[in-house]
Amino acid sequence: MIEIDVHLPLAHFTLQAHCTLTAKVTALAGPSGSGKTSLVESIAGLRPATGRIAIDGVTISDLPPERRAVGYVPQDVALFPHLDVRGNVRFGGHDEGRFETLVTMLELEPLLRRATVSLSGGERQRVALARALMTQPRLLLLDEPLASIDQPLRERILLFLRRVRDTGVPMLYVTHQSFEALALATDCLVLRNGAIAAHGPVAEVLGEFSGEVENLFEVDDPRHDPERGITRVTTSGGLELVLPYDAVAGATFPLVVRISGEEIVVFGARPESISSRNVIAAEVIDVREREGVVDLTASATQPIRIRITRAAADDLGIRAGSRVWLALRSRSFRVVG
Amino acid sequence: MSVVPFTLLIAAASTAVIAPIALALAAWSWRAGVRGAVIDTIAMLPLVLPPTAVGFMLLSVLPRPIVFTPAAVVIACGVMSFPLMFTAFRVALETTDRRYFDLARTLGATPARAFARVTLPLAWRGLLSALLLGYCRAIGEFGATILVAGNIPGRTQTLALAIYERVQSGRDHEAALLVSYVMLIALSLAGLSTMLIHRQRKRMAA
């Protein structure tokens, strides 16, 4: 459990964060310049902030950075350029067993003698993770771990981040509305102009603040049906979904998938002839109009967010309490990781 | 000992004495940020004061037995080369990204250890360049030295003082020869120093 009560004057506003993080992995989201990096740096002890930060009840905010046991991987990872990969990883500690474990877990063996300048973005990220984990941190802070990684490599880095998560070290990481990165976290903290604008489960918080209308589902219990080309899954919220078999056949479950709210079709009555395999009955619980579009939140066994045009909303006569049917094309789902 | 090796030796001794002090203060000032400006200003004094004024002050604080000895030359050269070395050390430290130092601390290193294991190795070219500049300055020191150590051939006379003495006594050819020595030494050391600075900048930009 991480208790944060931080007060830090910045150039354009004062960062004021008061919250308690209970999730193993929390994503820290928010627009550029909202104070995300400053908050993370103040937890690491690199920015003098007033207030209190405590990990599992132990106050660390009055300790110098070297005694906080907080691992920090900055956005540009900042590997020491005068040390090779081994030297960088070893900088954090001399425990031989731990070193070997991390080298194996993050697959660093072939890199150990390399100079840091010769590493790719993904390799640098892995070395920086190992270096931070060598200190046996009680909390790991990551600043946009996927920001400088090209799309094809992201899934691979996510794999390593998941391995780190599975070691049990609590993580707080900054993300810039990266759905791939959000797939790691259970909770999300949103900062806006230095204040906490939202804090809660990722799926709920995300839709509210991302500007886009996205649905993230953690799915499990896959029932593959290769002959029909489908896989039936159950979301953590209890929804039964059908996904394309070829998209998820090789994946490791539980898996996070997403579907844009713009790709969900809304019907006022149960559609009779439709190719979509996912037709879900739901009740509209929230309607928000903005700039020609209407954002709906509909409740099935879990909330689903949809964006439709104003004209469509008028045609369907949608308001809070309306009964609707949602069609989610299985091909519209994207595997996040 | 002839004047050239004597001068090189004196300059080396003064550099060896003053460099650790200059580095420690430069490190403190680098860490202190804005608060370090006080040290920066005081460190500049020997540079902006007339050398004879510094010499006079040294004369009034140095114990009698030291005055007019080679030790006095070492002290005068050290004090006068201090500002250049200090400033060059500061610049060399500034070229290293401070975040490496900060990051080393999150990895469990105390400030002293982070400085020694991260900042110093990253800045070594700039620091060596600063040493060379300080050494050059010590070789050329004149005003303070002549006040606290006099100009005693074979005892306290350095190259700069020897040139002065030769010109005073009308031995211009000898003076020209000494000037050519000092030119050669200064050019090669300053050239090496400049090269190191360029490498340092290039490395930190990479």
Interface residues (C-beta under 8 A of the other chain):
Chain A: A44 G45 L46 P64 P65 E66 R68 V70 G71 Y72 P74 A78 F80 P81 H82 F91 G92 G93 V117 R131 A132 M134 T135
Chain B: D97 R99 Y100 D102 L103 A104 R105 T106 L107 G108 A109 T110 P111 A114 R117 V118 P121 L122 R203 A206
